[in-house]
Amino acid sequence: MNYESSPDLDERIKDLVVTLKLNYINISRVVSFRSRGTSSKRVIARCHGLPKVMQLGLKIEPFYAIEVLSERFDKMSYEDQTKVLIHELLHIPKTFGGGFRQHDFVNRRTVEAVYKQYKQLKEKKISVLQMEAKQNKDFGIMEQIIQSFSMNDNE
């Protein structure tokens, strides 16, 4: 197996954590990797945690790595990739202690519900940004009109 860090996935993961307000996830202690050369048949991605005994032995804080199997993940649609990343993030428990939430919680229904929420939040954010851009554009025009009146008053 070959592993390479994935800054693009780190950004997507950060966006998911921020947008969904998964504040219990310390994003500075989560990294992502693309792997190649797996022999596993059905795996698309994995979430790895640093076990408590290793944290104590190494005297370090909890840490998580999200691995995507490039051969499968990279062929997926952006939407399906996002769902996979959500799935892996949901494995991280609210204690952020190195353990995992199991598949009784992290399942298709939960992932679909969280993805729907994520999509709604992103659409709301986009519409707010569009409104702000329109207001800034309108403000620019108003500013130009005021400046033209000011110039006429000075003449």
Order of alpha helices (4+ residues) and beta strands (2+ residues): beta-alpha-beta-beta-alpha-beta-alpha-alpha-alpha
